[in-house]
Amino acid sequence: QYGMDHTLVLSGFPSSTRTTELEKDFDSFRDRGVSIRWVDDTTALA
């Protein structure tokens, strides 16, 4: 369902970080299909 051609590992942020906060950082790439998927409380993939 989600392509993994290019994947960024996002880590090192506080566990209180919300998905919406990360989505704001990548908002300019949303039209290119970038989405946020969590691995654990402090690691996400984009």
N, C-alpha and C positions, 0 to 999 in steps of 0.2 A: 504494500500500500504506500509506503513512504520510501522514496528513492534514497540511496546512500552514496550517490556518485561523489558528492563532496560533503564531508561532515566536519563540523567544528565541535570540539569538546570544550565545554564551558565549565570551569570549576574554580574553587577557591573563594566563592562568595558565601555569605552567611546563610544558614538554613532557613532564615526568615524571608529570604528573597522569594518573591512571587513570580509566577509565570508571566503575568502582565508586565512586570518590570523588565524582564528579559525581552519580551516581545516588542516593547518600546525601543529597545536598543537596536533591534533588527527590523524595525518597521519599514525602512526604505527597501528591504529585500523581500517583503511579503508577496509582492506581485511576481516574484521569481520562484515562489513555492517554498520559501524558508519557513520552517515550523520548529517549535521547541518541544523536545521530548525529554522527560526527566529520567535519569539513571538512578539517582538516590537524592537525599536531601540537599546535597551541595554540588551535584554534578548534573549537567544537562547536555543534550546534543542539539545542534542547530544545523 
